Amino acid sequence: MLKSVQDYAIFLYAFHLWGIGSLAGDLCAVNVKIKHSLCKMIAKLSHCLAFSEPKKLSDILKGLPNLKCHADAQAGFSGARNEIETNLYLSNFNTIMYLSFLSKSRMAFAALSLVLAFTSCQKDQLEPVGAGADLLTEDRSTQTVAQVASSIPDFSALVAAASKTGLVPTLNFSGLNATVFAPTNAAFAQLPAPFNNAANINAITDQATINTLRGILQYHLIAGRRNANQLPSINPYATFKPQGVPFDRFIFATLHSNGSVFINGNSRIVTANVMASNGTIQVIDRVLLPPTQNIAEIAIGNGNFTALVAALQKTNLVNTVTTNSTRTVFAPTDAAFAQLPAPFNNAANISNIFDAGQIQTLRSILLYHICSPRIFAVGLQEGQQPATLLGGNQRPTISLVGGPKIKGNGNPVAANIVTADIFATTGNIHVIDRVLLP
């Protein structure tokens, strides 16, 4: 009965001694069991190779993750009449096997197929095991990110998501060298179904939904190992997520005054710097969701910002909030604009402004509402004066007493930040109830 990677290595090596083929590689690198579904996959591949069925072989290989530059195990073969080499990544949360098969004898692979097909293997779905999240305090430096996650019960949703989306090889790759932001089960529970727990994730069959989940998980990985206290010093970070729309793959780290580190303003690192063999894990309490719209698109889609949209268009500042990922916009509502004298008091009047002086005045007012870089609510501090695109000493002042507020130099009273951290691809929007005056 073949139960482990070592068993498979010994079995295949026996075939080599019999002169049927040669297999070289590090198949014994990880001592874990193989899932039943993967055993069936090996058997099918072997059968296709043995009987020269390339179309079926292609169908089986379709959809398998294609990781490059993984040279932990390589096999070389020569002198076969019908040479077929198949590079296959088989993985679960505790192993990556890189198998290379050569059909030198059809009967040999047929025999291998039969043996593997009847092998007793582990169940299809891996479930994390372990005593609890306190296991994170143990030394994990010999385990990959995938192995750490699979050993912690509080990561069962993350385990299921990585398995469902085919990202296990990435998390198990010895050369990953990344920082992984790992949401807990409680973090996943805040999402709508079917992303809210391991059972629902395991039940997903719709490919579009799986693709969405894959993008979300990729959004939790950045290149290089980063300690939590280092993160706020460099922003933004490009994630492993492929770009869908401009600037949708970046994340931002913010240091709170109490010492906590937040990602994208709302996800707190609750356990920092878990050192795995191939990366650093930062445990977070909210799942990171990539933005899908820029600042202008959000404002246009929200009926409360018609005056702001009209002002951006009239002053040719739309590109300012759509072509850079590091803006902060303190966005006055239509009710805030209504407090101004005409012609600045509503969208219709703003659209009908043609006087160059008035347009310039409006432009200065808008630039006074736009800051760079991104400012998240958790990073606001009492007395802070963020630099605006108006330049010079034209800086509004932040106050936190009685709730977050911002006051322009020309305002008698401060504006309330009524909604904070609307997360856009090109920046953050903080909704305010007064127009800031320089």
N, C-alpha and C positions, 0 to 999 in steps of 0.2 A: 504494500500500500504506500503510495507516494504522498507524503504529507507536507514537505517543505521544499524550499528552493534548493537546499542541499541535495535532497532526494532526486530532484530533477537533474541536477548537475551530474550526480553519480550515474544516473540512468543514461543520460546522453553521452557521458564519457565512455560508458561500456560499449555503446554503439561505435564510438571512435576506435576503441581497441579492436573491435571486430572488423575494422577496415571499411565500415559502411560510410563513414564521413568524419569530419573533424569539427570540433567546436571548442573555441578558446574564448575566454571572457570571464568576467567576474560575476558569475551567477550566484555565488555564495556570499555576496556582500551583505545581504540582509537575511536574518533568520526568522522569517515570518511565514504564515500560511497564505495560500493563494485562494482567492474566491472561486466558488464553483463555476460562475459564469466565465471566468478567465480560463479555467481548465477547458471548458467547452470551446472557447475561442482557439486555444492552442490545437485542440483536436481537429477542428475544422480547417485550420490553416495547414496542418500537416497532411490532411486528406487531400486538400486542393493541390498541394505541392506534389504529393505522391502520384496523383493521377492527372497531372498537368491540366488543371482546370483554372486558367488564369482569370476568366470572367468572374467565377465565384470567389477567387482569391481577392480580386479587386473589390468586390462587393463587401467582403468581410473587413478589408482594410479601410474602406471608406468611413470616414468619421473618426478614425483613431487619431489621437493627438500626434502632431508632427514636431517633435522637439529636435532642435539642431544642437550640434556641438556636445552631445553627450557621449563621451568616449570611455565611460567606466567599464563597459563590456563590449568587446568587438570580436566577431568571429570571422575567420578567413577560410575559404575553401577553394580547391582547384581541381582540374582534371576531370570534370564531369561532363558527360555528353549533353545532358539537359540541365545546365546550371540555372538554378533559380535561387536568388538570394532575397530574403525577406527581412527587412529591419522592422522590428515590431517592439513598440513600447507597451508592456503590460504593467498595470499598476493598481495598487490599492493604497490606502493611507499608510501602509508600512513598507512598501517596496516599489522599486522600479526595476524591471528586468528588460534588458536589451538583448533580444534573441536574434540570432542570425542562422537561418536554415538554408541548407543546400540539398537539392534533390539529386542524389547520386544513385539512389536505388529506390524505385517506386515502392517496392515491397517493404523496404525499411521504414519509409514514412507511413505506409499503411499500418504496419505493426505499431509504430509509435502512436498513431491516431487511436488505435483500439485500446492501447494501454492507458492513454490519457483520458479517453472518453469514459472509462470505467473507474477512474481514480476518484477516491473520496476526498473532496476538498471542503474548504470552509464555506459558510453560507454566503449568498449573493450580496447582502447588504452588511457592511461593517458597522458596528456600533461602538462608540467610544467606551472604554473601560477605565476604571480608576476610582479613587476614593472621593475626589472632589477638586474644586478649583485651587485648593491649597497646594496641589501637586505642582503648581507653577513655581513654587518657591524652591523646588528641588533642582539639582543640576541637570540641565537639559542639553548640555553642550555636545553630547554625542548623538543626539536625535535631530532629524530634519524637522522643519516646520510642520510637515504633514504628520509625522509621528507624534509630535507634541500635541497637536490638535486632536488626534485620534485617541489619545490617552486621557483626555480631560472631558468628563461628562458635560460640562457647561459649554462645550463647543460642538455638540451633536448636530445642531443646525448648520454650522459652518462645514462640518465633515460631510453632511448630506449634500450641501450646495456644491462643494468642490467635486464630489463624486459625480453628481448629476451633470455638471458642466464640463467635465473632462479636464479639470485643472489640477488633479492630483499630481501628475508628472511634474508640473511646474513647482508645486510646493515641496516635492520630494527630490528635485534635481540638486545634486551635490554642489553645483556651481551657481546656485540661485543668487546668493549675495544680495539679499533684499531686506527691506523692512516691511513686515506684514502687519496691517492693522486688523486685529481679529475680533469681530463682534461676538459677544456672548449670546447665549440663548435668549436672555431677556431683551437684548438688542434686536434680535430677529423677531421677537414677539410683538414689537411695535409696528412691524410692517403688515400690510394687508395680505390676506391669503392670496396665493399659495406659498408665499415666501416667509410665513410667520413661524414655522416650526419644521423639524426634521421630517416628520411624517408627511406633511403636505408637500415639502420639497421633493421627497422621494417619489411622490405620486405624480409629479409633473411629467406630461408626455408631449405637450405642445412645443414644437421646436422654437417658435418665436419667444415663448416664455423662457425657455432654457437659454436662449441667446441673451435675453435681457438680464437674467440672473448671472450669466457669465461676465457680462460687462460690469455689473455691480461688483462682483468679486475681484475682477482685474483692477477695479478702481481702488482697491484696498492694498495694493502693492506698489512700492516705489523702489527704485534701484539704490543699492548701497545700504549698509547697516547704519541706522541712526538711533542714538540714544534719545529718550524723550526730551531731555533738557536741551538737546541740540536742535530739535526740530523748529522752534519758533525763529531761529536766527537766519534761516534761509527759506524764502518763499518766492514763488510757489514751487510745488513738487509735481513733476510729471509722473503719472501712474502708468501701470501696464495696460490700462484700457486703451484700445485703439480709438482714434479720434472719430467721432460721429459728426459733430458740428464743431466749429472753431472754439478752442479753449475748454472743451467739456471734459478733459482728462486730467485737470489739475486739482490738487488739494492744497489746503493752507493750514498752517499750524499757528496757534495763538497761545501765549502765556497769560494766564489769569493772575491777578494780583495775589491770590492765595497760593500760587505755585503750581496749580493744576495746568495741564496742557490739553488744549482742545483742538480737534481737527474739524475744519469747516465751521467752526463757531459753536457747534452743538454736540459734538461727540467727544466725550472726555476719556482720556487715557486713565483707566482704573487700575491696571497693573502694568508697570513699565519694565521694559528692557529684559524680556525673557530671551535668553541667548540660546538659540538652536544652532546646530552645526552648519546650517546653510543660510541663516538669516536671523534677524532680530524681530521678536513678536511684541507688539504693543496692543494690549487688550483694551477694547473700547466699549462704551455702553450704548452706542447707537450705530446702526448700519449707515455707512456713507453712501449717499445717493448722488450720482453725477448730475449736474444741471443740464437742462435741455434748451434753455432760451437765454438770449442776451438781455441786457437791461432794457433796451428799447422795446423788444418784443414783449417783455413782461408788462411794461408800462402801457403799451398799446392794447394788450389783452385785458387790462384792468380798467373798468369804467370810471375809476376814481382819479385817473391821471390824464384826463383829456387836455387840461390846460398845460400840464408839463410836457406832453407830447407835442402840442402845438408850439410851445416855446422852443423846444429842441429843434424842431423843423424850421421855424422862423429864423433862428440864429445859426443854422448850419452846424449844430453840435451833435447830431445823431451819430456821426462816425466816432466822436469822442467816447461814447459809451458803448460802442459795438466793436471796436477794433483793438481792444486791450483787455487783458484778463485781471487787471489789478485796480479797478476803479471802486470807489465808494460813493454812492449817490444818496444824499439826504433828500428824499423825494416829497415835496409838498403835495398834498391832496388838492382836489378841485376846491374843497371848502377853504383850504389855506389860501389859494390864489384869490378866492372871492373876497378876502379881507383887504386886498390891494385896490388902489384906485384904477379906474379905466385908463388906458386900454389893457392893463395887465391882469384884469380880474376874471377872465374866462377864456376858453379856447377860441370862441368865435371872434372876440375882440383882438386877441393876440394874432390870429391868422390874418386879420385885416390891418395890421401895422405895416406901414411902408416908410415911415420916417426913419432915416438912418440913425439919428441920435437915439430914438426910442429903442430901435433894434439893438444898438450897442449897449444901452442901459440894461435891457433884458438879458443880453449875452453875459454881461458882467455878473448879474444876479445869478444866472444859472451856473457859471463857472465857480461861484462861491459855494455852490451846493455839491460840487464834485471834488473828491479827494483822491489821492493816490499815496500809498497802496490801499489794499483792502483793509477795512477796519471792521472787526466783528464786535458784537455787543460785549462779549466776555473780555475783550481787550480795552474797553473804554475805561478811562480813569478820570477821577475828579480833577478839574482844572485843565485837562488835556486840550490842546489847541492844534487840531489836525491841519496840515498844509493843504490848501485848496489849489485848484488849477487857475484861480485868479492871480495867484502869486503874491509876492511882497509880504507885507505883514497882515494881509487880509485873511485872518484865521478866526473861525468861530470858536466858541469855548464850550466844552462839555461839562455838565454838572450831573451828578448821580444822586444828590439828595432829593428824596421824594420821588424817585424814579428817574430814568435817564432822560436828559434834556440837552438841547444844543441852542446856543444863543449867538446870533450875529452881532457884529459890532454896531450895526445901525438899528437893532431891535430893542425896544424898551423891556420886553420880557422874552423869556426863552421859549422855544418850541419844544413840545413833548415828542419824544420818539415813541410813537404809538404802536408801531410794528417794526421789529428789528430783524436783520439777517434774512431778507429774501435773497436766496442764493442764486445768482445768475452766472452764466458762463463768463461774462465780462466784468463781473464785480458784485458788490453787495448793495442792496437797497434797504435803507432805513426810512420808513414812512414817518413824516413829521406833519404837525398840524398848523404850522406857520411857515411862511416864506422867509428865508434868511436874507437879511439886508446887510450888505458890506458897509 
